[in-house]
Amino acid sequence: ERAFPSSPIMAFAVAGATPNAPDAYGYLCHLQETKQWLESCLKIELPPVDELEERLRNGVYLVRLGMALLPGDSLWNKAYDLNETKYSSRGLDFRHTDNINLWIKWL
């Protein structure tokens, strides 16, 4: 059974696309722009683009962004694993979706 790539970057690699392929290049450019914008809002340095893509899945950066845009809101007290210790040791957990749900609720 063939495993499917979990990341669009890996999908391009598996499909045999070169880094110069327009779709891959455009995707990476947008991801880099997103990284720079988040860094300016959060006042922290984020991981490299290829690692950032995976780290965005746990919703922690969305919660941190919400906390920066609306500090003191009690909604953010429900955030899960803000220091990413659980994510670092065990990987993505179903409870990480709570962070994304908080962000959607805030919107």
C-alpha positions in Angstrom: 0.0 0.0 0.0 1.4 3.4 -1.0 1.5 6.1 1.6 0.4 9.6 0.5 2.6 12.5 1.3 1.4 14.6 4.3 2.8 17.8 2.9 2.3 19.6 -0.5 6.1 20.1 -0.7 6.5 16.3 -0.3 3.7 15.7 -2.8 5.7 17.7 -5.4 8.8 15.7 -4.7 6.9 12.4 -5.0 5.3 13.5 -8.2 8.7 14.2 -9.6 8.2 17.9 -9.9 11.3 20.0 -9.8 11.8 22.9 -7.3 11.5 25.2 -10.3 8.0 24.0 -11.2 5.6 27.0 -11.1 3.1 25.5 -8.7 5.7 24.5 -6.2 7.5 27.8 -6.5 4.3 29.8 -6.0 3.3 27.7 -3.0 6.7 28.2 -1.3 6.6 31.9 -2.0 3.1 32.2 -0.4 4.3 30.1 2.6 7.4 32.4 3.0 5.1 35.5 2.8 2.9 34.0 5.5 5.9 33.2 7.7 7.2 36.8 7.4 3.7 38.2 8.2 3.3 35.9 11.2 6.7 36.7 12.5 6.0 40.4 12.3 2.7 40.0 14.2 3.9 37.5 16.8 7.4 39.1 17.3 9.0 35.7 17.3 11.2 33.8 14.8 9.3 30.9 13.2 10.9 27.6 11.9 12.0 27.3 8.3 9.3 27.1 5.7 9.5 23.4 5.2 9.0 22.8 8.9 6.5 25.6 9.4 4.1 23.9 7.0 3.8 20.9 9.4 3.8 23.1 12.6 0.8 25.1 11.4 -1.3 22.0 11.6 -1.4 22.1 15.5 -3.1 25.5 15.5 -0.7 27.0 18.1 0.4 29.9 15.9 -3.3 30.7 15.1 -4.0 30.9 18.9 -0.9 33.0 19.4 -2.0 35.3 16.6 -5.4 35.6 18.2 -3.8 36.4 21.5 -1.7 39.2 19.9 -4.7 40.7 18.1 -7.1 40.4 21.0 -5.1 40.1 24.2 -6.8 39.3 27.5 -9.8 37.5 25.9 -10.8 34.6 28.1 -11.3 32.5 25.0 -7.6 32.0 24.7 -7.4 30.4 28.2 -8.8 27.2 26.5 -5.8 26.9 24.1 -4.1 23.5 24.1 -0.3 22.9 24.3 0.7 26.5 23.7 4.4 25.8 24.5 4.2 22.8 22.1 5.7 20.3 24.6 3.1 17.7 23.8 3.5 18.3 20.1 7.3 17.9 20.4 7.1 14.7 22.3 4.1 12.9 20.8 3.3 14.7 17.6 -0.1 15.9 16.4 -2.9 15.2 18.9 -6.6 15.4 18.3 -6.8 18.0 21.0 -4.7 20.3 18.8 -7.8 20.8 16.7 -9.2 22.7 19.7 -6.8 25.5 18.8 -8.1 25.7 15.3 -11.7 25.7 16.6 -10.9 28.5 19.0 -9.5 30.6 16.1 -12.7 29.9 14.0 -14.9 30.7 17.0 -13.0 34.0 17.5 -13.5 35.0 13.8 
